[in-house]
Amino acid sequence: MHALRHLYKYFKAYKYRLLIGLVITIIARIFAVAIPKFVGDSVDVVAQYLNNEITDIETVKTGLVTNILFIIGSVLIAAFFTFLMRQTFIVVSRFIEFDLKNEIFQQYEALCLNFYKNNRTGDLMNRISEDVSRVRMYLGPAIMYSVNTITMFVIVIGYMISIAPMLTLYTIAPLPILSISIYKLSVTIHKRSTIVQEFLSKLTTFTQESFSGIVVIKAYGIEPQTLHNFEELSNTSKEKNIDLAKVQALFFPLMILLIGASNLLVIYIGGTQFINGTIQDLGIIVEFIIFVNMLTWPVATVGWVTSIIQQAEASQARINEFLRQEPTVSNTATHPTPIKGTVRFDNVSFTYHDTQITALKNISFEVTPGETIAIIGKTGAGKSTLLELVGRLYDCSKGTVFIDNTPISALHLSDVRNSIGYVPQDAFLFSESIKNNIKFGKEDATDTEVHTAAKQTAVHENICNFKDGYDTVLGERGITLSGGQKQRVSIARAIIKNPSILLLDDCLSAVDTETEEEILTNLHQISSDKTTFIISHRISTIRNANKIIVLDNGKITQQGTHYQLLNTDGYYKELYIKQLSEKEI
């Protein structure tokens, strides 16, 4: 139960609802227990009439009608309060489920990129869905049935002992056997259901990856092989589900068997005691038969609830594993810190924790608002890492990144992120309308602002050519659009928020040179008062930057303006000559 202690704060938050649920449960059980008493009294009235103890038929009818009315009334009241009991406990479990999912999602958002590099998306989704659902079963049904069982036992067993102590002992004798059997069965069900859940995760992950990579699957013509792999995984999943179903099939037959055993004991022992005169009223036997059936399910739930608690414990332990991880990038500022845009790297080095690769080594430079700094270099030189440090997606290993002459770690993290317009190398679009994807940078943007941003990135006409225009809903990861269109929509999303710092990570690679020139001209006007970082492998993209940095193996090997670098032998000049010759060809 150690892992489940994390949920105590939620119990405390909803303690009054839970107390009300407890009171309602007690009331419901009291009225439920009254029903067998009225049934027993009805049987006694009939028995007395048959034994000539009562000769007036009207008295018998009156007694029966009265008892029937009491039975109906008790059933209705017990049913009503049982409904309220379920509404109370189950609703509270839904509230806590909602709060727990929000807590997990908020933690996911706070955790850093290293976390997502080390964990699979399917596993993250499974913990916030399947694991939370198992925890909710503990929060709702398990607690509700536990309270119901305890209340039922105290009231029913207490009443049974008060009227027939020996018959009570014989009656409840099979019930512990039922509880232990259900518990052992539940443990097996738990083990097999865990295996089923694991294969469900594998099946879901395989399906999700297949759909996401459908273009590659079709391009390589591997649909038959993919289908074969899916069938193998699906068949294994089917076999595991059948194994689980075989064990689950024993649940109710076992319960019915032991109910029957208890009823036989009541009839035999009770009948013997009635014949011997130990029990005076025949109605007591009828009451005990009803009580047995009332107690059977609560007893059976003891094993079931135990299994639920085991599953919830395991699931909450998996959830806690992520909830207890501390973000490597944390916010230390307690007040707003406005950002103007001056960025300075002071001897910055950065090493990835997972791979121990040093991506940046002793990087130093400064760029002010109104300036554009371009970064160029071979693949793996550390270009994207540099931009991620500006956005504080990571904290540098050595040295300091300053914004407005203040260490970036001392600035309010939200202010830093809100002051940045970031266009990543892999243009990611959501399965939303094009308009909403652009407004992602500024949720309250007007249609005019959206259209202006699209025009500035030369994608407006493309959008208008779609049947639904800006209301066109994109496929997963923006698959509806071409590579160049996705990049331009991503740039529009960044510039619409009018950021102080603009980070463009090779975001024009899929755009033709004519469109690129139009976008760069517009960006030059837009970024006249902004600090702009631009990464590209094209000299034509960065030639007009105020500063150009050449990175090689994490180090700055060259820096200067376009013309300064052309007059210096090195990577930049070689790349310029190569691209110029390719253009001429």
Secondary structure, DSSP 8 states (H G I E B T S, - for coil): --GGGGGHHHHHHTHHHHHHHHHHHHHHHHHHHHHHHHHHHHHHHHHHHHTTS---HHHHHHHHHHHHHHHHHHHHHHHHHHHHHHHHHHHHHHHHHHHHHHHHHHHHHHS-HHHHHHS-HHHHHHIIIIIHHHHHHIIIIIHHHHHHHHHHHHHHHHHHHHH-HHHHHHHHTHHHHHHHHHHHHHHHHHHHHHHHHHHHHHHHHHHHHHHHTHHHHHHTT-HHHHHHHHHHHHHHHHHHHHHHHHHHTTHHHHHHHHHHHHHHHHHHHHHHHHHHTSS--THHHHHHHHHHHHHHHHHHHHHHHHHHHHHHHHHHHHHHHHHT---SS-----S-------EEEEEEEEE-TTT--EEEEEEEEEE-TT-EEEEEESTTSSHHHHHHHHTTSS--SEEEEEETTEEGGGS-HHHHHHTEEEE-SS----SSBHHHHHHTT-TT--HHHHHHHHHHTT-HHHHHTSTTGGG-B--GGGTTS-HHHHHHHHHHHHHTT--SEEEEESTTTTS-HHHHHHHHHHHHHHGGGSEEEEE-S-HHHHTT-SEEEEEETTEEEEEE-HHHHHTS-SHHHHHHHHHHHHHH-
